[in-house]
Amino acid sequence: MSIPVRLLFALITLLLLAPACTRAPVDDYDLVDPATISPEADPSPTPPQTTTEPATSPEAAASSLLAAWRAGDRAEAAKVASSPAVDFIFTLEPGPTQSRGCDQVQALRDCAFRYGDSLLRLKIGQSGAGWIVQQAESF
């Protein structure tokens, strides 16, 4: 009985490579002691800052954030907005805005403002009994 050359080659290759594909036991790995990891090396994201004074309405949250931004007051902005929203809006040059209204999008209010030649969009959600700006973006 003759075995085709290709089948024989495949079997030999499989026998030679199979040991390389096995997984080593966990004991063979160099494990890191979690106690030796410094807090600076922690890859987990920082949770958003908690606002201190949620606004009474979505419009009031947007208005308060924009007023604080124009005044250059990050601490005041943080009272009605999440850290990512505050960080984003403070990357923009303060300037006049014109409200284009708010739409209900699921549990959020999506408020648009004309800002120069761009559109500034604030996503505002409920926080307890009040409202906070959760996200800001421009395009």
C-alpha positions as CSV (number, residue, x, y, z in Angstrom):
1,M,0.0,0.0,0.0
2,S,1.4,3.3,-1.0
3,I,0.8,6.6,0.8
4,P,0.6,9.7,-1.4
5,V,3.6,12.0,-0.9
6,R,1.4,15.0,0.0
7,L,-0.4,13.1,2.8
8,L,2.9,11.8,4.1
9,F,4.4,15.3,4.1
10,A,1.3,16.7,5.9
11,L,1.5,14.0,8.6
12,I,5.2,14.6,9.2
13,T,4.7,18.4,9.4
14,L,1.8,17.9,11.9
15,L,3.9,15.6,14.1
16,L,6.8,18.1,14.1
17,L,4.7,21.2,14.8
18,A,2.2,19.7,17.3
19,P,4.5,20.0,20.3
20,A,5.0,23.7,19.5
21,C,1.3,24.4,19.6
22,T,0.7,23.0,23.1
23,R,0.1,25.4,25.9
24,A,2.6,25.5,28.8
25,P,1.2,25.0,32.3
26,V,0.5,28.2,34.3
27,D,3.4,27.4,36.6
28,D,5.9,28.0,33.7
29,Y,4.7,31.6,33.2
30,D,6.4,34.5,34.9
31,L,3.5,35.8,37.0
32,V,3.4,39.4,38.3
33,D,2.5,39.9,41.9
34,P,-0.5,42.4,41.9
35,A,0.9,44.0,45.1
36,T,3.9,45.2,43.1
37,I,1.9,47.2,40.6
38,S,2.0,50.9,41.2
39,P,-1.2,53.0,41.0
40,E,0.3,55.0,38.1
41,A,0.5,51.8,36.0
42,D,-3.2,51.0,36.5
43,P,-4.7,50.9,33.0
44,S,-8.3,51.3,34.2
45,P,-10.0,54.6,33.2
46,T,-10.7,57.3,35.7
47,P,-14.4,57.6,36.4
48,P,-16.0,60.9,35.3
49,Q,-16.0,63.6,38.0
50,T,-19.3,63.9,39.9
51,T,-21.0,67.1,39.4
52,T,-21.9,69.1,42.5
53,E,-24.9,71.0,41.5
54,P,-27.0,69.5,38.7
55,A,-29.2,72.0,37.0
56,T,-33.0,72.2,37.2
57,S,-33.5,71.6,33.4
58,P,-31.4,70.5,30.4
59,E,-31.5,74.1,29.1
60,A,-30.2,75.4,32.4
61,A,-27.3,72.8,32.4
62,A,-26.3,73.9,28.9
63,S,-26.6,77.6,29.7
64,S,-24.5,77.2,33.0
65,L,-21.8,75.3,31.2
66,L,-21.5,77.8,28.4
67,A,-21.5,80.7,30.7
68,A,-18.7,79.1,32.8
69,W,-16.8,78.3,29.6
70,R,-17.0,81.9,28.4
71,A,-15.8,83.1,31.9
72,G,-12.9,80.6,31.9
73,D,-14.2,79.0,35.1
74,R,-13.6,75.3,35.0
75,A,-14.7,74.8,38.6
76,E,-18.1,76.4,37.8
77,A,-18.5,74.3,34.7
78,A,-17.8,71.1,36.6
79,K,-20.8,71.8,38.8
80,V,-23.1,71.0,35.8
81,A,-21.0,68.8,33.5
82,S,-19.0,65.6,33.5
83,S,-15.2,65.9,33.4
84,P,-15.0,64.7,29.7
85,A,-17.6,67.4,28.7
86,V,-15.7,70.1,30.7
87,D,-12.3,69.0,29.3
88,F,-13.7,69.1,25.7
89,I,-15.4,72.4,25.8
90,F,-12.3,74.1,27.4
91,T,-10.3,73.0,24.3
92,L,-12.4,75.4,22.3
93,E,-11.8,79.1,22.1
94,P,-14.7,80.8,24.1
95,G,-17.1,82.6,21.9
96,P,-20.8,83.4,21.3
97,T,-23.2,80.6,20.7
98,Q,-26.8,80.5,19.4
99,S,-29.2,77.8,20.6
100,R,-30.6,75.6,17.9
101,G,-32.9,73.7,20.3
102,C,-32.9,70.4,22.1
103,D,-34.2,67.1,21.0
104,Q,-35.2,64.1,23.1
105,V,-32.9,61.1,22.2
106,Q,-33.8,58.2,24.4
107,A,-33.1,59.3,28.0
108,L,-30.9,62.2,26.9
109,R,-31.5,65.7,25.6
110,D,-29.4,66.5,22.6
111,C,-28.9,70.3,22.4
112,A,-27.3,72.0,19.5
113,F,-25.7,75.5,19.4
114,R,-24.3,77.4,16.6
115,Y,-20.7,78.3,17.4
116,G,-18.9,80.3,14.7
117,D,-18.9,78.2,11.6
118,S,-19.4,75.0,13.6
119,L,-22.1,73.3,15.5
120,L,-21.6,72.6,19.3
121,R,-23.6,69.6,20.5
122,L,-24.2,68.9,24.2
123,K,-25.8,65.7,25.4
124,I,-27.6,66.2,28.7
125,G,-28.9,63.6,31.0
126,Q,-30.6,63.4,34.4
127,S,-28.6,63.0,37.5
128,G,-30.8,62.5,40.6
129,A,-33.3,65.3,40.6
130,G,-31.3,67.5,38.2
131,W,-29.6,67.6,34.8
132,I,-25.9,67.4,33.8
133,V,-24.0,67.8,30.5
134,Q,-22.6,64.3,29.9
135,Q,-20.9,64.9,26.6
136,A,-19.8,67.8,24.4
137,E,-18.6,67.7,20.8
138,S,-18.3,70.1,17.9
139,F,-18.4,69.6,14.1
